[in-house]
Amino acid sequence: MSDRTDDLREKIKRSLGDPPEIEFPSGWTLSQSWTRAQTEDAVIAPVNPIEYRIRLGEGDLHRTEFYIYGGRLRASCNCAARGNWCAHIARLYLRWTRHDLVVTDLDTARSHRSPPVWIRFEDHDMTQPVATDGGSDDV
C-alpha cells in the first residue's frame, strides 16, 4: 500500500466514531441535490486519495471526502447543515457511476473507477412498497 493511503487510513482509525456512510435519503432521485448534481457545471479537483475540492455552478468551493472504508462507501462534505447528502456528494457519486472518478478503498489501497459489484448502499426508497401496474402496494 502507498504511504499516503496508509496515513489516511490511520487518521480515520484515530478519529472519533466511524466515518459517515453515504445515505440515499427517501426521494433522493427527485431531490434538489440530485438535480443540481446532474445539471450544474462542476469543477472537481482531487486533494488526496480520499478528498476532493468541488464547486457547482457559481457556488462556493466545498471540501468533500468520498472513499471506501470497512467495505462501505463513506462520504462527507462541509455542507454541515445538510447531513450526509448534498449536491457535492451526489455529483461525485454520479461521476463514479459513469466511470469518471477514481475512488480509493482504504482497506486495500485499491482504486475503483466505478462502484465494485460487492459494494452495497442504503437506499431508503428501495425499502418502500412500490405500486405494481395493477395498483397494488404488494411488492
C-alpha positions as CSV (number, residue, x, y, z in Angstrom):
1,M,0.0,0.0,0.0
2,S,1.1,3.5,-0.6
3,D,2.3,5.6,2.4
4,R,-0.3,8.2,1.7
5,T,-3.1,5.7,1.8
6,D,-1.7,4.2,5.0
7,D,-1.5,7.6,6.6
8,L,-5.1,8.4,5.6
9,R,-6.4,5.1,6.9
10,E,-4.6,5.6,10.2
11,K,-6.0,9.1,10.6
12,I,-9.5,7.8,10.1
13,K,-9.0,4.9,12.6
14,R,-7.9,7.5,15.2
15,S,-11.0,9.7,14.6
16,L,-13.9,9.6,16.9
17,G,-16.6,7.1,15.7
18,D,-17.0,5.5,12.4
19,P,-16.7,7.7,9.3
20,P,-20.1,8.5,7.8
21,E,-21.6,6.1,5.3
22,I,-23.3,7.6,2.3
23,E,-27.0,7.6,2.8
24,F,-29.5,8.0,0.0
25,P,-32.5,9.8,1.6
26,S,-36.0,9.0,0.7
27,G,-36.8,10.5,-2.7
28,W,-33.2,11.2,-3.5
29,T,-33.6,10.8,-7.2
30,L,-36.1,13.7,-7.1
31,S,-34.1,15.8,-4.7
32,Q,-32.8,19.3,-5.4
33,S,-29.3,18.0,-4.7
34,W,-29.6,15.2,-7.3
35,T,-31.0,17.7,-9.9
36,R,-28.1,20.2,-9.2
37,A,-25.6,17.4,-9.4
38,Q,-26.8,16.5,-12.9
39,T,-27.4,19.9,-14.3
40,E,-24.8,22.4,-12.9
41,D,-21.3,22.8,-14.2
42,A,-18.7,21.4,-11.8
43,V,-15.1,21.8,-11.1
44,I,-13.7,18.9,-9.2
45,A,-10.0,18.6,-8.1
46,P,-8.6,15.8,-6.1
47,V,-6.7,16.9,-3.0
48,N,-5.5,13.4,-1.9
49,P,-6.8,9.8,-2.4
50,I,-10.0,10.5,-0.4
51,E,-10.6,14.2,-0.6
52,Y,-11.9,16.5,-3.4
53,R,-12.5,20.2,-3.8
54,I,-15.7,20.7,-5.7
55,R,-17.6,23.8,-6.9
56,L,-21.0,23.5,-8.6
57,G,-22.1,26.4,-10.8
58,E,-21.3,29.7,-9.2
59,G,-21.4,28.3,-5.7
60,D,-18.8,28.1,-3.0
61,L,-15.8,25.7,-3.1
62,H,-16.5,22.7,-0.9
63,R,-14.2,20.1,0.8
64,T,-15.7,16.7,0.2
65,E,-14.4,13.3,1.2
66,F,-15.5,10.2,-0.8
67,Y,-13.9,6.8,-0.3
68,I,-14.4,3.2,0.7
69,Y,-13.6,2.1,4.3
70,G,-14.7,-1.0,6.1
71,G,-16.4,-2.3,2.8
72,R,-18.8,0.7,2.7
73,L,-18.8,3.9,0.7
74,R,-18.1,6.9,3.0
75,A,-18.8,10.5,2.2
76,S,-18.9,13.8,3.9
77,C,-19.0,17.4,2.8
78,N,-18.6,20.7,4.6
79,C,-22.3,21.3,3.9
80,A,-22.7,20.5,7.6
81,A,-26.4,21.6,7.7
82,R,-27.3,19.1,5.0
83,G,-26.1,15.9,6.8
84,N,-24.7,13.2,4.5
85,W,-26.4,14.0,1.2
86,C,-25.8,17.2,-0.7
87,A,-25.3,18.1,-4.4
88,H,-21.5,17.9,-4.0
89,I,-21.6,14.2,-2.8
90,A,-24.3,13.5,-5.4
91,R,-22.0,14.9,-8.2
92,L,-19.1,12.7,-7.0
93,Y,-21.4,9.7,-6.9
94,L,-22.7,10.5,-10.4
95,R,-19.2,10.7,-11.8
96,W,-18.2,7.5,-10.1
97,T,-21.1,5.6,-11.6
98,R,-20.1,6.9,-15.0
99,H,-16.5,5.6,-14.7
100,D,-15.3,9.2,-14.4
101,L,-13.9,9.3,-10.8
102,V,-11.4,7.2,-9.0
103,V,-12.4,6.2,-5.5
104,T,-9.9,4.7,-3.1
105,D,-10.5,1.7,-0.9
106,L,-8.5,2.5,2.3
107,D,-8.7,-1.2,3.4
108,T,-6.8,-2.4,0.3
109,A,-5.4,0.8,-1.2
110,R,-7.1,-0.3,-4.5
111,S,-8.6,2.4,-6.7
112,H,-12.0,1.9,-8.2
113,R,-13.1,3.8,-11.3
114,S,-16.7,2.7,-10.8
115,P,-18.6,1.0,-7.9
116,P,-17.4,-2.5,-7.4
117,V,-20.0,-5.2,-7.6
118,W,-19.7,-6.1,-4.0
119,I,-20.5,-2.7,-2.6
120,R,-23.9,-2.1,-1.2
121,F,-25.8,1.1,-0.5
122,E,-28.6,2.0,1.9
123,D,-31.3,3.3,-0.4
124,H,-34.3,4.2,1.6
125,D,-36.5,4.2,-1.5
126,M,-35.8,0.5,-2.0
127,T,-37.4,-0.4,1.3
128,Q,-40.7,1.2,0.4
129,P,-43.5,-0.8,-1.2
130,V,-43.9,0.0,-4.9
131,A,-47.3,0.0,-6.6
132,T,-47.4,-2.5,-9.4
133,D,-49.2,-2.0,-12.7
134,G,-52.4,-3.4,-11.1
135,G,-52.3,-0.6,-8.4
136,S,-51.4,-2.9,-5.6
137,D,-48.9,-2.0,-2.8
138,D,-47.7,-5.6,-2.7
139,V,-44.0,-6.0,-3.6
